[in-house]
Amino acid sequence: MKRLLIIFIITPFFTIANQDSLINIDVLGFDSITELIEHVGLEHENTILITDDNIISRRLQQLDNKTPMDLAYNDKVQVFIDSYLGRNKALISRMKGLSQYYFPMFERELDFYNLPLELKYLAIVESALNPKARSHSGASGLWQFMYLTGKQYGLDVTSYNDERQDPLKSTKSACEYFVSLYDTFGDWNLVLAAYNGGPGYLQRKISSVGSSDFWQLYPHLRKETRNYIPTFIAVNYAMQFSNKHDIAIIDPKITFEDIDTIIIKKEVELSTLTELLCVNKETINYLNPSYKKSIFPKGAILTFPINAVNDFKLNESTNYAFIDAVENKEILIGEERIIYRVHNGDYLGRIAREHNVHIFEIKEWNNLRSTKLDIGDKLIIYVKKEMTLISKKNTLGNIKYVIQKGDTLWDIAQKHYGLSVWKIKALNNMENDNLKPGTTILLPTS
């Protein structure tokens, strides 16, 4: 549906016929059509009708004149522009904030490869500027490389590191891929379509349809590839004219500027680094996105805000002593130490599963040489605090149970599916297994 916008213009002051109305508005110093209407008034005879679609079309024409890419306007593009200016407006706000970090690097690499700078917006379409983004099909990183395509363009993947998630390396590889696709198809719309659907798929469609014009291929392409180019054009528009639609910039809680690197001499967990450096996880992950897990191996080259790097270097020996203390469980970060008493029918697999830990960890914490357990054995287990919080939360949903003579925690747990002794003790803040008949305790419902 066309949206309204009527402008009444005084002919003696200026003439809009045969000119770009947007340019006239900007030149006259008005921020919006509405402001111009209020200034001019509604009583004048000489009027023209301008719709929002006209405005968007004219603005896209301005962008199209500055790029070799085809930023065409049509009803298919308008649908996606409406989305980014409407229900997905918050996404554009976030992208405006993140773009301050990524776009300068994108533009530098695109310029080096002599590619259109507008391709930087493709990373928004692909990953919403999330270097750790991963699709259901296994594509990863800012540019969503599949494993084999990434390997083809020099992006290595190991157990710890995924270079598809490295912003600089993956951008260089994306540029090389763009160059290769343009060499094959010679048309930027087809380059985009091939980037999404694969060059083989697109070539087959071109052969079957008998046309290499994207808009003629459009109805013959699968939905994702068909909508890919309109989405790209819409993102170009929304990002470059966000100020015309009152889209605010949401600055990410990430420190981007004044950064430096550290070579880690010992394996360290992400949670330990946040404590040592006083840097939030979001910043560490965005500055070091190629690391796949929350563990950084010995020898890893990590990027942090420069003040954190300086502090780390000044207190290096103390910091590594802290890392050792965390590793040895002398200092607990986000964990709680509990004592678990082995009951009849217990085995390490069940105990590990109930506490969301590994069997080898329980053996290591308790110096066990085998998996054999005896009733009454005490096991030290380090449980993530989120686990204890889950067990303790929402007491309104718990059920009350009155202790009967002869009851044991093990017996009570066995009577309720999915319940464990540890969950009962955590919920009731019990330090031991002693039960007093007549006492009421809470049992988690799940």
C-alpha positions as CSV (number, residue, x, y, z in Angstrom):
1,M,0.0,0.0,0.0
2,K,1.3,3.4,-0.9
3,R,1.8,5.7,2.1
4,L,0.8,9.3,2.1
5,L,2.8,12.5,1.8
6,I,1.4,15.6,0.1
7,I,3.5,18.7,-0.4
8,F,2.1,22.1,-1.3
9,I,4.7,24.3,-2.7
10,I,4.8,28.1,-3.5
11,T,6.0,28.3,-7.1
12,P,7.5,31.8,-6.8
13,F,9.9,30.6,-4.1
14,F,11.2,27.6,-5.9
15,T,10.3,25.1,-8.6
16,I,10.4,21.3,-8.0
17,A,9.2,20.2,-11.4
18,N,11.9,18.3,-13.2
19,Q,14.1,18.3,-10.1
20,D,14.9,15.9,-7.3
21,S,12.5,17.0,-4.4
22,L,14.9,15.5,-1.9
23,I,17.7,17.8,-2.9
24,N,15.4,20.8,-2.7
25,I,14.3,19.9,0.8
26,D,17.9,19.4,2.0
27,V,19.1,22.7,0.3
28,L,16.3,24.6,2.0
29,G,17.4,23.3,5.4
30,F,14.4,21.1,6.2
31,D,14.9,17.8,7.9
32,S,11.6,16.3,6.7
33,I,8.8,16.7,4.3
34,T,6.5,17.3,7.3
35,E,8.6,20.3,8.4
36,L,8.5,21.7,4.8
37,I,4.7,21.4,4.8
38,E,4.3,23.3,8.0
39,H,6.6,26.0,6.8
40,V,4.9,26.5,3.4
41,G,1.3,26.1,4.5
42,L,-1.6,24.3,2.9
43,E,-3.4,27.1,1.1
44,H,-1.4,27.4,-2.1
45,E,-2.6,26.3,-5.6
46,N,0.6,24.9,-7.1
47,T,1.0,21.4,-5.6
48,I,2.6,18.1,-6.4
49,L,2.0,14.7,-4.9
50,I,5.0,12.9,-3.4
51,T,4.7,9.5,-1.8
52,D,7.1,7.8,0.6
53,D,7.9,5.4,-2.2
54,N,8.9,8.3,-4.5
55,I,11.2,9.6,-1.8
56,I,12.8,6.2,-1.2
57,S,13.1,5.6,-5.0
58,R,14.9,9.0,-5.4
59,R,17.2,8.4,-2.5
60,L,18.2,5.0,-3.9
61,Q,18.8,6.6,-7.2
62,Q,21.3,8.9,-5.5
63,L,23.1,5.9,-4.0
64,D,22.9,4.0,-7.3
65,N,24.6,6.9,-9.1
66,K,27.6,6.5,-6.9
67,T,28.3,2.8,-7.3
68,P,28.8,0.2,-10.0
69,M,26.3,-2.1,-8.1
70,D,22.7,-2.1,-9.1
71,L,20.7,-0.5,-6.3
72,A,17.4,-0.6,-8.1
73,Y,14.1,0.3,-6.6
74,N,10.9,-1.8,-7.0
75,D,8.1,-3.2,-5.0
76,K,10.2,-6.3,-4.0
77,V,12.8,-4.0,-2.5
78,Q,10.2,-1.8,-0.8
79,V,9.0,-4.8,1.3
80,F,12.4,-5.2,2.9
81,I,12.9,-1.5,3.3
82,D,9.6,-1.4,5.2
83,S,10.9,-4.2,7.4
84,Y,14.1,-2.4,8.3
85,L,12.3,0.8,9.0
86,G,9.6,-0.9,11.0
87,R,9.8,-4.1,13.0
88,N,13.6,-4.5,12.4
89,K,14.4,-0.9,13.2
90,A,16.3,-1.9,16.3
91,L,18.6,-4.1,14.2
92,I,19.7,-1.1,12.2
93,S,20.3,0.8,15.4
94,R,22.6,-1.9,16.6
95,M,24.3,-2.1,13.2
96,K,25.0,1.6,13.2
97,G,26.8,1.1,16.5
98,L,28.8,-1.9,15.5
99,S,29.7,-0.5,12.0
100,Q,32.0,2.1,13.6
101,Y,34.3,-0.8,14.5
102,Y,34.0,-3.1,11.4
103,F,33.3,-0.8,8.4
104,P,36.7,1.1,8.3
105,M,38.4,-2.3,8.0
106,F,35.9,-3.6,5.4
107,E,36.3,-0.4,3.3
108,R,40.1,-0.7,3.5
109,E,40.1,-4.3,2.2
110,L,37.4,-3.7,-0.4
111,D,39.4,-0.7,-1.7
112,F,42.6,-2.7,-1.9
113,Y,40.8,-5.3,-4.0
114,N,39.2,-2.6,-6.1
115,L,35.7,-3.7,-5.1
116,P,32.5,-1.6,-4.5
117,L,32.5,-0.3,-1.0
118,E,28.8,-1.0,-0.7
119,L,29.7,-4.7,-0.3
120,K,30.4,-3.9,3.3
121,Y,26.7,-4.0,3.9
122,L,26.6,-7.7,2.9
123,A,28.1,-8.6,6.3
124,I,25.0,-7.2,7.9
125,V,22.8,-9.4,5.7
126,E,25.0,-12.4,6.4
127,S,25.8,-12.2,10.1
128,A,24.4,-8.9,11.6
129,L,28.0,-8.1,12.2
130,N,28.5,-11.0,14.6
131,P,31.9,-12.6,14.0
132,K,30.8,-15.7,16.0
133,A,27.5,-16.1,14.0
134,R,26.9,-19.7,13.0
135,S,24.1,-20.9,10.7
136,H,22.2,-24.2,10.9
137,S,24.1,-25.3,7.8
138,G,27.5,-24.7,9.5
139,A,28.4,-21.4,7.8
140,S,30.4,-19.3,10.2
141,G,31.7,-15.7,10.8
142,L,31.0,-12.2,9.6
143,W,30.8,-13.4,6.0
144,Q,29.3,-16.8,6.7
145,F,31.8,-19.1,5.0
146,M,31.1,-22.8,4.8
147,Y,33.9,-25.0,5.9
148,L,35.0,-26.1,2.4
149,T,34.7,-22.6,0.9
150,G,36.7,-21.2,3.8
151,K,39.4,-23.7,3.3
152,Q,39.5,-23.0,-0.4
153,Y,40.1,-19.3,0.3
154,G,42.8,-19.9,3.0
155,L,40.7,-19.9,6.2
156,D,42.0,-22.6,8.6
157,V,39.8,-24.3,11.2
158,T,41.3,-26.2,14.2
159,S,39.8,-27.5,17.5
160,Y,40.5,-24.2,19.2
161,N,40.6,-21.6,16.3
162,D,38.2,-20.9,13.4
163,E,39.7,-18.3,11.0
164,R,36.2,-17.9,9.4
165,Q,35.5,-16.0,12.6
166,D,38.6,-13.8,12.3
167,P,37.3,-10.4,11.0
168,L,40.4,-9.4,9.0
169,K,41.3,-12.8,7.6
170,S,37.7,-13.6,6.6
171,T,37.2,-10.2,5.0
172,K,40.3,-10.7,2.9
173,S,39.0,-14.1,1.8
174,A,35.5,-12.7,1.1
175,C,37.1,-10.0,-1.1
176,E,39.0,-12.7,-3.0
177,Y,35.8,-14.7,-3.4
178,F,34.0,-11.5,-4.7
179,V,36.7,-11.0,-7.3
180,S,36.4,-14.6,-8.4
181,L,32.6,-14.5,-8.7
182,Y,32.7,-11.2,-10.7
183,D,35.3,-12.7,-13.0
184,T,32.8,-15.5,-13.6
185,F,29.5,-13.6,-13.9
186,G,30.4,-10.0,-14.7
187,D,27.3,-8.6,-12.9
188,W,27.1,-7.6,-9.3
189,N,23.6,-8.8,-8.8
190,L,24.7,-12.2,-10.0
191,V,27.8,-12.1,-7.8
192,L,25.5,-11.6,-4.8
193,A,23.1,-14.3,-5.9
194,A,26.0,-16.7,-6.4
195,Y,27.5,-15.8,-3.0
196,N,24.2,-16.9,-1.4
197,G,23.1,-19.8,-3.6
198,G,26.5,-21.0,-4.9
199,P,28.0,-20.3,-8.4
200,G,27.0,-23.8,-9.7
201,Y,23.4,-23.4,-8.7
202,L,23.2,-19.9,-10.3
203,Q,24.9,-21.0,-13.5
204,R,22.3,-23.8,-13.9
205,K,19.5,-21.3,-13.4
206,I,20.9,-19.0,-16.0
207,S,21.2,-21.8,-18.5
208,S,17.7,-23.1,-17.9
209,V,16.0,-19.7,-17.9
210,G,18.1,-18.4,-20.8
211,S,18.8,-15.0,-19.2
212,S,21.6,-13.5,-17.0
213,D,19.4,-10.7,-15.8
214,F,18.7,-11.1,-12.1
215,W,15.2,-9.7,-12.2
216,Q,14.3,-12.1,-15.0
217,L,15.8,-15.0,-13.0
218,Y,14.0,-13.8,-9.8
219,P,10.9,-15.9,-10.1
220,H,12.9,-19.0,-10.9
221,L,15.2,-18.8,-7.9
222,R,14.7,-20.4,-4.5
223,K,13.2,-18.0,-1.9
224,E,16.4,-17.3,0.0
225,T,18.4,-16.4,-3.1
226,R,15.5,-14.6,-4.6
227,N,15.2,-12.3,-1.6
228,Y,18.9,-11.8,-1.1
229,I,19.4,-8.9,-3.5
230,P,16.3,-7.0,-2.3
231,T,17.5,-7.4,1.3
232,F,21.0,-6.2,0.4
233,I,19.5,-3.1,-1.3
234,A,17.2,-2.4,1.6
235,V,20.1,-2.6,4.1
236,N,22.1,-0.1,1.9
237,Y,19.1,2.3,2.1
238,A,18.4,1.8,5.8
239,M,22.0,2.2,6.9
240,Q,22.7,5.3,4.7
241,F,19.4,7.1,5.4
242,S,18.8,6.0,9.0
243,N,18.9,9.6,10.2
244,K,16.0,10.5,7.9
245,H,13.9,7.9,9.7
246,D,14.8,8.8,13.3
247,I,16.8,5.6,13.8
248,A,19.1,6.1,16.8
249,I,22.6,4.6,17.1
250,I,22.9,2.0,19.8
251,D,26.5,1.9,20.9
252,P,27.7,-1.6,21.8
253,K,29.1,-2.3,25.3
254,I,32.4,-3.1,23.7
255,T,35.7,-1.3,23.8
256,F,37.0,-1.0,20.2
257,E,39.6,1.7,20.3
258,D,43.2,1.8,21.8
259,I,43.9,-1.9,21.7
260,D,47.0,-4.1,22.1
261,T,47.9,-7.8,22.1
262,I,49.2,-10.3,24.7
263,I,50.7,-13.7,24.0
264,I,49.2,-16.0,26.7
265,K,51.8,-18.2,28.3
266,K,49.3,-20.6,29.9
267,E,46.0,-22.0,29.0
268,V,43.3,-19.8,30.5
269,E,39.5,-19.7,30.6
270,L,37.4,-16.7,29.5
271,S,35.9,-16.3,33.0
272,T,39.4,-16.0,34.5
273,L,40.4,-13.3,32.0
274,T,37.3,-11.2,32.8
275,E,38.3,-11.2,36.5
276,L,42.0,-10.5,35.8
277,L,41.5,-7.8,33.2
278,C,38.2,-6.2,34.4
279,V,37.0,-6.5,30.8
280,N,33.6,-7.8,30.0
281,K,33.0,-11.0,28.1
282,E,31.4,-9.2,25.2
283,T,34.6,-7.1,24.6
284,I,36.9,-10.1,24.9
285,N,34.8,-12.2,22.5
286,Y,34.5,-9.4,19.9
287,L,38.2,-8.6,20.0
288,N,39.1,-12.3,19.8
289,P,36.3,-13.9,17.8
290,S,38.3,-16.6,16.1
291,Y,38.6,-18.7,19.2
292,K,35.8,-21.2,19.2
293,K,35.6,-22.0,22.9
294,S,35.7,-20.2,26.2
295,I,39.2,-21.5,26.7
296,F,42.3,-19.8,25.2
297,P,45.3,-22.2,24.6
298,K,48.9,-21.5,25.6
299,G,50.5,-19.3,23.0
300,A,47.3,-17.6,21.9
301,I,47.7,-14.1,20.7
302,L,44.8,-12.2,22.3
303,T,43.6,-8.6,21.8
304,F,42.4,-6.4,24.7
305,P,42.0,-2.7,25.5
306,I,45.4,-1.2,25.9
307,N,44.9,-0.2,29.6
308,A,44.1,-3.9,30.4
309,V,47.2,-5.0,28.5
310,N,49.4,-2.6,30.4
311,D,48.0,-3.7,33.7
312,F,48.5,-7.4,32.8
313,K,52.1,-6.8,31.8
314,L,52.9,-4.8,35.0
315,N,51.5,-7.7,37.2
316,E,52.4,-10.6,35.0
317,S,53.8,-13.0,37.6
318,T,50.9,-12.3,40.0
319,N,48.4,-12.8,37.1
320,Y,49.8,-16.2,36.2
321,A,49.8,-17.2,39.9
322,F,46.1,-16.3,39.9
323,I,45.5,-18.4,36.8
324,D,47.2,-21.4,38.5
325,A,45.1,-20.9,41.6
326,V,41.9,-20.9,39.6
327,E,43.1,-24.1,37.7
328,N,43.9,-25.8,41.1
329,K,40.5,-24.7,42.5
330,E,42.1,-22.6,45.2
331,I,40.1,-19.7,43.8
332,L,36.6,-20.3,42.5
333,I,35.1,-18.1,39.8
334,G,31.4,-18.7,39.1
335,E,31.6,-22.1,40.9
336,E,30.6,-23.5,44.3
337,R,32.3,-26.4,46.1
338,I,29.9,-29.0,47.4
339,I,30.3,-32.4,49.2
340,Y,28.3,-35.2,47.8
341,R,27.7,-38.4,49.7
342,V,27.4,-41.6,47.6
343,H,24.1,-43.5,48.0
344,N,23.0,-47.0,47.0
345,G,22.8,-47.2,43.2
346,D,25.0,-44.3,42.5
347,Y,27.7,-44.4,39.9
348,L,30.0,-41.7,38.5
349,G,28.1,-41.2,35.2
350,R,24.8,-40.4,37.1
351,I,26.5,-38.1,39.6
352,A,28.4,-36.2,36.8
353,R,25.2,-35.8,34.8
354,E,23.2,-34.5,37.7
355,H,25.8,-31.9,38.5
356,N,26.5,-31.0,34.8
357,V,30.2,-32.0,35.1
358,H,32.4,-34.6,33.5
359,I,33.4,-38.0,34.9
360,F,37.1,-37.3,34.5
361,E,36.6,-34.0,36.5
362,I,35.1,-35.9,39.5
363,K,38.0,-38.4,39.4
364,E,40.5,-35.6,39.2
365,W,39.0,-33.6,42.0
366,N,38.9,-36.7,44.3
367,N,42.1,-38.4,43.2
368,L,40.1,-41.5,42.1
369,R,42.0,-44.1,40.2
370,S,38.9,-46.0,39.2
371,T,35.1,-45.5,38.8
372,K,34.3,-47.8,41.8
373,L,32.3,-46.1,44.6
374,D,31.2,-47.2,48.0
375,I,28.0,-46.2,49.7
376,G,28.8,-43.3,52.1
377,D,31.9,-42.1,50.2
378,K,32.2,-38.3,50.1
379,L,32.9,-36.6,46.8
380,I,34.1,-33.1,46.2
381,I,32.3,-31.6,43.3
382,Y,32.7,-28.1,41.8
383,V,29.3,-26.9,40.5
384,K,28.6,-23.9,38.3
385,K,26.7,-21.3,40.3
386,E,24.1,-21.2,37.6
387,M,23.2,-24.8,38.5
388,T,22.6,-23.9,42.1
389,L,20.6,-20.9,41.2
390,I,18.4,-23.0,38.9
391,S,17.8,-25.4,41.7
392,K,16.9,-22.7,44.2
393,K,14.8,-20.4,42.0
394,N,11.0,-20.3,41.7
395,T,10.2,-21.8,45.1
396,L,6.5,-21.2,44.5
397,G,6.6,-24.0,41.9
398,N,8.1,-26.5,44.4
399,I,6.1,-29.0,46.4
400,K,6.3,-29.5,50.2
401,Y,7.2,-32.9,51.7
402,V,7.0,-33.9,55.3
403,I,9.8,-36.2,56.5
404,Q,8.6,-39.6,57.6
405,K,10.4,-41.9,60.1
406,G,13.0,-43.9,58.3
407,D,13.2,-41.5,55.3
408,T,16.6,-40.9,53.7
409,L,17.3,-38.3,51.0
410,W,18.1,-41.1,48.6
411,D,14.7,-42.7,49.2
412,I,12.9,-39.4,48.7
413,A,14.9,-38.7,45.5
414,Q,14.0,-42.2,44.1
415,K,10.3,-41.6,44.6
416,H,10.4,-38.5,42.4
417,Y,11.4,-38.8,38.7
418,G,14.4,-36.7,37.7
419,L,15.2,-35.7,41.3
420,S,18.6,-36.0,42.9
421,V,19.9,-35.8,46.5
422,W,22.0,-32.8,45.5
423,K,19.0,-30.9,44.2
424,I,17.1,-31.5,47.4
425,K,20.0,-30.3,49.5
426,A,20.7,-27.3,47.4
427,L,17.1,-26.1,47.5
428,N,16.8,-26.6,51.3
429,N,20.3,-25.3,52.2
430,M,21.1,-28.6,53.9
431,E,24.7,-29.1,55.0
432,N,24.3,-32.9,55.8
433,D,22.0,-35.8,55.1
434,N,20.4,-35.9,58.5
435,L,16.5,-35.8,58.4
436,K,14.2,-35.2,61.3
437,P,10.7,-36.8,61.1
438,G,8.0,-34.2,60.9
439,T,10.2,-31.6,59.3
440,T,8.9,-30.1,56.1
441,I,11.2,-29.7,53.1
442,L,10.8,-28.4,49.6
443,L,11.1,-30.7,46.5
444,P,11.7,-29.2,43.1
445,T,9.0,-30.1,40.6
446,S,11.5,-30.7,37.8
